């Protein structure tokens, strides 16, 4: 059972799993998915209510994949419904799984946001460093609370295998997120004097690691990120975007402008991430989970740029064309 198929990654995962021989896939959400979910069956249910208990009791899944944790307020229609879906929805889902006689595995799509983003952060967060992280507001707090409830469920049902995947920001040609819409702005607000570094996960690698955790037994908590890092200035150059340095991104004016534009949900979580960045250790991902992403962080960003961000003022092709013209003119002058 894949919970959260009305959103892009949930639908893609249901479609991918439905291709597995001998596996029946049930997709659950409060509304029908817009994306193709392949041979998966769709069941309408609201996980913030007891309806999810009836669905699990009726369908009897042996594996539940929790994809319905929303990172941005705009996906839910505001901060209050976002928290209700993330926290109350998770509590209802876990209660239903706890009552079930069939569920033997739970896979949770979490986020490296559980570590927070702040100036005193270590260079790399390991999986055991989330408890003392700065996760006191917004989605960071939601993700931390969700994981706390999942750990409590694991103690109550030790017979159920639990896998938590803490994914870095997912980017690629198809997915839409607060970060992807930030990088398609023609001019991009940045914090003066800050050049945060970050990691990315390609949407294909995100689906691959979720599939691996679903069809194989890999209990535990795992950071998931592509090889290498990028810094914000490097990303903006590769996207051909013009940075606009500001004292802070946290003013009501900047955040209100981004939200009213409909193209970037600049909440406090996103603001801190774009100010301080974040890095995670992926040793367990490779050595214990046995997963190696196909795309590095830079390759992931470039695939996004090729699909979504071509045509910027400083577009690579435009810059290359100008360079060729200048070199040609210099060559002519040199031969005169």
C-alpha positions as CSV (number, residue, x, y, z in Angstrom):
1,X,0.0,0.0,0.0
2,X,1.4,3.4,-1.1
3,X,-0.1,6.2,1.0
4,X,0.0,9.6,-0.8
5,X,-0.5,8.8,-4.5
6,X,-2.2,12.1,-5.3
7,X,1.2,13.7,-5.4
8,X,3.9,13.2,-8.0
9,X,6.4,10.9,-6.3
10,X,3.7,8.8,-4.7
11,X,2.0,8.2,-8.0
12,X,5.4,7.4,-9.7
13,X,6.3,4.9,-6.9
14,X,2.9,3.2,-7.2
15,X,3.4,2.9,-10.9
16,X,6.9,1.5,-10.5
17,X,5.9,-1.0,-7.9
18,X,3.0,-2.2,-10.0
19,X,5.5,-3.5,-12.5
20,X,7.0,-5.9,-10.0
21,X,5.8,-9.4,-10.7
22,X,3.5,-10.9,-8.1
23,X,2.9,-7.6,-6.2
24,X,-0.5,-6.1,-5.8
25,X,-0.3,-2.3,-5.3
26,X,-3.0,-0.2,-3.6
27,X,-2.7,3.6,-3.8
28,X,-4.4,5.6,-1.1
29,X,-5.1,9.4,-1.0
30,X,-7.9,11.8,-0.3
31,X,-8.3,12.6,-4.0
32,X,-7.5,10.6,-7.2
33,X,-4.0,10.9,-8.6
34,X,-3.4,13.1,-11.7
35,X,-0.4,11.0,-12.6
36,X,-0.6,7.5,-14.1
37,X,-0.3,4.9,-11.3
38,X,-0.1,1.9,-13.8
39,X,-1.7,-1.3,-12.6
40,X,-2.1,0.0,-9.0
41,X,-5.6,0.2,-7.6
42,X,-6.7,3.5,-6.1
43,X,-8.7,3.7,-2.9
44,X,-9.9,7.1,-1.7
45,X,-9.4,7.7,2.0
46,X,-8.3,10.6,4.3
47,X,-5.5,9.5,6.6
48,X,-6.3,12.2,9.1
49,X,-9.5,10.3,10.0
50,X,-10.3,6.7,11.0
51,X,-11.1,6.0,7.3
52,X,-7.5,4.7,6.9
53,X,-8.1,2.1,9.6
54,X,-11.0,0.7,7.6
55,X,-9.0,0.7,4.4
56,X,-6.1,-1.2,5.9
57,X,-8.4,-3.7,7.6
58,X,-10.2,-4.3,4.4
59,X,-7.2,-4.5,2.0
60,X,-4.8,-6.3,4.4
61,X,-1.5,-4.9,3.0
62,X,1.7,-6.6,4.2
63,X,3.8,-3.5,3.3
64,X,2.8,0.2,3.9
65,X,4.8,3.0,2.3
66,X,4.1,6.4,3.9
67,X,4.6,9.1,1.2
68,X,2.0,11.6,2.5
69,X,4.3,13.9,4.4
70,X,4.0,17.4,2.9
71,X,7.1,19.6,2.8
72,X,5.4,22.9,1.8
73,X,2.4,24.7,3.1
74,X,1.1,25.3,-0.4
75,X,0.7,21.6,-1.0
76,X,-1.8,21.4,1.9
77,X,-3.4,24.8,1.6
78,X,-1.8,26.4,4.6
79,X,0.4,25.7,7.6
80,X,-2.5,24.3,9.8
81,X,-3.7,21.7,7.3
82,X,0.0,20.8,6.5
83,X,0.6,20.0,10.2
84,X,-2.7,18.1,10.4
85,X,-1.8,15.9,7.4
86,X,1.8,15.4,8.5
87,X,1.3,14.7,12.2
88,X,-2.3,13.7,12.8
89,X,-2.3,11.8,9.5
90,X,0.8,9.8,10.5
91,X,-0.7,9.1,14.0
92,X,-3.9,7.7,12.3
93,X,-1.9,5.6,9.8
94,X,0.4,4.2,12.5
95,X,-2.6,3.4,14.7
96,X,-4.2,1.5,11.8
97,X,-0.9,-0.4,11.2
98,X,-0.6,-1.3,14.8
99,X,-4.1,-2.9,14.8
100,X,-3.4,-4.8,11.6
101,X,-2.6,-8.5,11.6
102,X,-1.2,-8.3,8.1
103,X,1.3,-5.4,8.1
104,X,4.9,-6.7,8.4
105,X,6.8,-3.7,7.1
106,X,6.6,0.1,7.2
107,X,8.6,2.4,4.9
108,X,8.6,6.1,5.7
109,X,9.7,8.8,3.3
110,X,11.3,11.3,5.6
111,X,13.7,14.2,5.0
112,X,17.1,15.5,6.0
113,X,15.1,18.5,7.3
114,X,14.9,16.7,10.6
115,X,18.4,18.0,11.2
116,X,17.4,21.6,10.7
117,X,19.6,24.3,9.1
118,X,21.6,26.6,11.3
119,X,25.0,28.2,11.6
120,X,26.2,25.8,14.4
121,X,25.5,22.7,12.3
122,X,28.3,20.1,11.8
123,X,29.7,19.6,8.4
124,X,27.9,16.3,8.0
125,X,24.9,15.0,9.9
126,X,24.9,11.3,10.7
127,X,21.7,9.4,11.3
128,X,22.0,9.5,15.1
129,X,22.4,13.3,15.3
130,X,18.7,14.3,14.7
131,X,17.6,14.4,18.3
132,X,19.5,17.5,19.3
133,X,18.9,19.3,16.0
134,X,17.2,22.6,15.7
135,X,13.8,21.3,14.6
136,X,11.4,23.6,16.4
137,X,9.3,25.2,13.6
138,X,7.4,24.3,10.5
139,X,8.1,21.2,8.4
140,X,11.4,20.5,10.3
141,X,9.3,20.1,13.4
142,X,6.7,18.0,11.6
143,X,9.3,15.6,10.2
144,X,10.9,15.2,13.6
145,X,7.5,14.5,15.3
146,X,6.6,12.0,12.5
147,X,9.8,10.1,13.1
148,X,9.2,10.1,16.8
149,X,5.8,8.5,16.3
150,X,7.3,6.0,13.9
151,X,10.0,5.0,16.5
152,X,7.2,4.6,19.1
153,X,5.3,2.4,16.7
154,X,8.4,0.3,16.2
155,X,8.7,-0.3,20.0
156,X,5.1,-1.3,20.2
157,X,5.3,-3.6,17.2
158,X,8.8,-5.0,17.1
159,X,7.6,-7.7,14.7
160,X,7.1,-5.0,12.0
161,X,10.3,-4.0,10.0
162,X,10.6,-0.2,9.9
163,X,12.7,1.7,7.4
164,X,13.0,5.5,7.5
165,X,14.6,7.2,4.5
166,X,15.8,10.7,5.2
167,X,16.1,12.2,1.7
168,X,17.9,15.3,0.7
169,X,16.0,17.7,-1.5
170,X,14.6,15.8,-4.5
171,X,15.0,17.5,-7.9
172,X,14.7,16.4,-11.5
173,X,12.8,17.0,-14.7
174,X,9.3,16.3,-13.5
175,X,9.0,17.1,-9.8
176,X,7.7,20.5,-8.6
177,X,8.8,21.7,-5.2
178,X,9.6,24.9,-3.3
179,X,13.2,24.5,-4.3
180,X,12.6,23.8,-8.0
181,X,10.3,26.9,-8.3
182,X,12.9,29.0,-6.5
183,X,15.5,28.2,-9.2
184,X,13.2,29.1,-12.1
185,X,12.8,32.6,-10.8
186,X,14.3,35.0,-13.4
187,X,16.1,36.9,-10.6
188,X,16.7,34.9,-7.4
189,X,16.9,36.5,-3.9
190,X,19.9,35.3,-1.9
191,X,21.4,36.3,1.5
192,X,24.3,38.7,1.2
193,X,27.6,37.1,2.3
194,X,26.1,33.6,2.4
195,X,26.8,30.8,-0.1
196,X,25.2,27.7,1.5
197,X,26.1,24.2,0.3
198,X,23.6,21.4,-0.2
199,X,23.0,17.9,-1.6
200,X,20.3,16.7,-4.0
201,X,18.6,13.5,-4.8
202,X,17.4,12.9,-8.4
203,X,13.8,11.9,-8.6
204,X,14.8,8.6,-10.3
205,X,17.1,7.8,-7.4
206,X,14.4,8.7,-4.9
207,X,12.0,6.2,-6.5
208,X,14.8,3.6,-6.8
209,X,15.7,3.8,-3.1
210,X,12.0,3.7,-2.1
211,X,11.5,0.6,-4.3
212,X,14.6,-1.1,-2.7
213,X,13.3,-0.4,0.8
214,X,9.9,-1.8,-0.1
215,X,10.8,-5.0,-1.9
216,X,13.8,-5.9,0.3
217,X,14.4,-6.0,4.1
218,X,16.5,-3.1,5.2
219,X,15.3,-1.9,8.6
220,X,16.8,1.3,10.1
221,X,17.3,5.0,9.4
222,X,19.2,6.1,6.3
223,X,20.4,9.4,4.9
224,X,19.9,9.5,1.1
225,X,21.7,12.0,-1.1
226,X,23.6,12.1,-4.4
227,X,27.4,12.3,-4.5
228,X,29.0,15.6,-3.9
229,X,27.8,19.1,-3.0
230,X,26.8,22.3,-4.7
231,X,26.9,25.8,-3.4
232,X,24.1,28.2,-4.2
233,X,26.2,30.5,-6.3
234,X,27.3,27.6,-8.5
235,X,23.7,26.4,-8.9
236,X,22.6,29.9,-10.0
237,X,25.3,30.1,-12.6
238,X,24.4,26.7,-14.0
239,X,20.8,27.7,-14.1
240,X,21.6,31.1,-15.8
241,X,19.9,33.0,-13.0
242,X,20.8,36.4,-11.6
243,X,21.2,36.6,-7.8
244,X,19.8,39.5,-5.9
245,X,21.7,39.8,-2.6
246,X,19.5,40.8,0.4
247,X,20.3,41.2,4.1
248,X,17.9,38.3,4.8
249,X,15.3,36.2,3.1
250,X,13.2,36.1,6.3
251,X,11.4,39.4,6.0
252,X,7.6,39.3,5.5
253,X,8.1,41.3,2.3
254,X,10.3,38.7,0.6
255,X,8.3,35.7,1.8
256,X,5.1,37.4,0.9
257,X,6.4,38.3,-2.5
258,X,7.4,34.7,-3.2
259,X,4.1,33.3,-2.0
260,X,1.9,35.8,-3.8
261,X,3.8,35.1,-7.0
262,X,2.7,31.5,-6.8
263,X,6.1,30.2,-7.7
264,X,8.0,29.8,-4.5
265,X,6.8,28.9,-0.9
266,X,9.5,30.8,1.0
267,X,8.6,29.7,4.5
268,X,11.0,29.9,7.5
269,X,12.3,26.3,6.8
270,X,13.2,27.2,3.2
271,X,14.7,30.5,4.3
272,X,17.1,28.8,6.8
273,X,18.0,26.2,4.3
274,X,18.9,28.8,1.7
275,X,20.9,30.7,4.3
276,X,22.9,28.0,6.0
277,X,22.6,24.9,3.8
278,X,23.0,21.3,5.1
279,X,25.2,18.3,4.6
280,X,24.5,14.6,5.5
281,X,26.7,11.5,5.8
282,X,25.6,8.8,3.4
283,X,27.9,6.0,4.6
284,X,25.1,3.9,5.9
285,X,23.2,4.3,2.7
286,X,26.0,2.7,0.8
287,X,27.4,0.2,3.3
288,X,24.2,-1.0,5.1
289,X,21.3,-0.2,2.7
290,X,23.4,-1.2,-0.3
291,X,22.2,1.8,-2.4
292,X,24.3,3.9,-4.7
293,X,22.5,6.8,-6.5
294,X,22.9,6.9,-10.3
295,X,23.1,10.7,-10.3
296,X,25.4,13.0,-8.4
297,X,24.2,16.3,-6.9
298,X,25.5,18.3,-9.9
299,X,24.1,15.8,-12.4
300,X,20.7,16.0,-10.7
301,X,20.7,19.8,-10.8
302,X,21.8,19.8,-14.5
303,X,18.9,17.5,-15.4
304,X,16.5,19.9,-13.7
305,X,18.1,22.9,-15.5
306,X,17.8,21.1,-18.9
307,X,14.1,20.5,-18.4
308,X,13.0,23.6,-16.5
309,X,15.4,26.4,-16.3
310,X,16.7,26.9,-19.9
311,X,16.4,30.5,-21.2
312,X,17.6,32.4,-18.2
313,X,19.5,35.7,-18.7
314,X,22.8,33.9,-18.1
315,X,21.8,30.7,-19.8
316,X,24.8,28.5,-20.6
317,X,24.0,28.3,-24.3
318,X,23.6,32.1,-24.5
319,X,26.9,32.7,-22.6
320,X,28.7,30.2,-24.8
321,X,27.3,31.9,-27.9
322,X,28.5,35.3,-26.7
323,X,31.9,33.9,-25.9
324,X,32.1,32.4,-29.5
325,X,31.2,35.8,-31.0
326,X,33.8,37.6,-28.8
327,X,36.5,35.1,-29.6
328,X,35.7,35.5,-33.3
329,X,35.9,39.3,-33.1
330,X,39.2,39.1,-31.2
331,X,40.6,36.7,-33.8
332,X,39.7,39.1,-36.6
333,X,41.2,42.0,-34.8
334,X,44.4,39.9,-34.2
335,X,44.8,39.2,-37.9
336,X,44.4,42.7,-39.1
